[in-house]
Amino acid sequence: MKKIYLFLFFLLLMPCLSHAQVEKYKSVFTLNFIRYIGWPEDAKNGDFVIGVLKDAKIADWLTKQSGGKKFGYQNVVIKQFKSVDEMVDCQVLYVSANINFSRHSATIKSKLGKSSLIITETEGATKHGAVINFVVRENNLKFEIHDSNAQALGLSISSKLANMAAAIKM
């Protein structure tokens, strides 16, 4: 566990070198975020589904990194959605910058379960319901957390994850 924590911390400090590398880091972070979230009981049934909205490369990275892995007793399954209309309920939804999250946030939230973690990569997305948002600050990949959004979804953020965030919004 300590190795994962140190690895994530190292990645936060590492400058972003290429777009492909950034995508890989985002997928690694996404898979590690789930370990630092307190999930309600309804999220612990069936497969643990991570949906990716409109980003095939992130979906591919997540698929490669999660192949055959479990989260607790649940199989980790990656689902790729090409549009908001295709979306189905999942425990985690990664919304790429290819979607205008502020415009589609109400529809996205209505299609998700009541305890789905929403991860985005668009400035200001936490104002519209995202729990975790990737940002680039001084050429470094970082993330911000909106604790009130997490609580509204019945999710709790570990202090270890909160300590690694670039910004925590209440």
N, C-alpha and C positions, 0 to 999 in steps of 0.2 A: 504494500500500500504506500509506503514511504517513497519507494522508487517511482511510482506513478505520479505522486505529488511533486517530486523533484523534477521529473521529466516535463510535466505540465508547466512548472515554474520556469524551467530552462527555455521552453518553447515561447513563453510569453516575452522573454527578454531577447530572443533571437530576432535579428532583423529579417524582414521578408525579402527573399531573394528572387523568387519567380512566382508566377501565377499558379503553376502546377504545384509548387511546394506549399503555397498558401492553402490550396484546396486540400492537400494531404493533411496539413496541420488542422484545418477546420474539421475534417472528418475524425482525426484522432481525438481532438477536443470533444467533439460531439459524443463519441463512444465513451469517453471518460467522464463526461458530465453526469451520465445516468447513475454512476456510482456515488455521486455526491448529492443526490437528490433523495429526500424522504418521500416515498411514493405511498399514496393511499391504497387500501386493499383492492379497490376496483381496478387498479392498474397492474395488479399482480396475477391476473387471470389470462390464460391462453398464451399465445406468443407475445414477445415484447417487440412491438412494431415501431420501427423508425421510418417515417415517411420523409421523402425529399421532394419538395415542390419546385419543379422547373430548373433542375441542375443535374444533368446526367453524369457529369464528372464527379461531383460529390457523392452521388448515389453509387457510382462504380467504386470509388475509394472505400466507402462504408461497407459495401458488399465484400470487397477483398479483405478488409480488416476484421470483419465480423463473422466470416465464414465458419460455421460450425460452433460458434461461441454461444454461451448461455449467459443470461442475467438472472442470477438465482436459479430457479427451476425452469425459467422460460427460455425458449429458443429466441435468439435475436434474428429478426426478419427485416430486411430493407425493402421498402416499396417506393417506387418512383412514380410521381404524378406529374403529368405534362401541363395540367391546368387545375385551377381551383375546382372546376366542375368534377374532375376525376377523383378528388380527394375522398378518402374514407377515414374513419376514426383510427387513431394510432396513439401510442403513448408519447412519442416525440415527433414533432414536425419541424423539419429544417426548411425554412423558406428562403430561397435564394434572392439575390438582388435583382434577378430577372423578373420578379413580381413586385408590383407597387403594393407593399404591405399596408400602408396607411389606407389605400383605397379598398383593399380586399379584406382587411382585418376582421370586420364583422362577419362576413361570409365564412372565412376560414375558421373563426372561433365557433360558429354555429355548426360546422361540420365535424368538429373535433369533440372528443369526450370531455367531460367536465374536469378531468385531471390530466390534460395533455400538456407537455412541456413544449413551448414554442421557441425555437431558436431562429434568429434572423441574422442578416448581414447588411442592414440598411440603417443609416443614421436616423435617429429619432423613432425607431421601431418600438422601443419600450413604452413610448407614450400611447401606443395603440394596442398594447396587450402582450408584446413579446416578453418572455421571461429572461432570456439570454440573447444578447446581440453582439456579434463580432464587429469590431471597429479596428481601424488602422490609426495608430497614434505614433508620430515621429518614426515612420517606416517600420513599426513593430505591430504585429498582430496581437490584439488584446480583445477582451470581452467585457461587457458590462452586464450587470444583473439588476433586475427590477424585483425587489423582494415582495412588494405589495401584489404584483401580478402573480407571483408564485403562490402566495398565500391564498389569493382569490381562487386559484385552481386546486387548492388542497395540497400543494407541494411545499416541502420545506427545503431550504438551501443549507447545505453543510457549511459550517464556519470555515473549513479548509478551502472550499470552493470560493466562498465570499472573500477570503483573504487574497486570492489570486486575481480577482476581478480588477479591471482598470477603474471602474466606477460602480458603486452600489447605489441604486435609487430606491428610496423608500416610498 
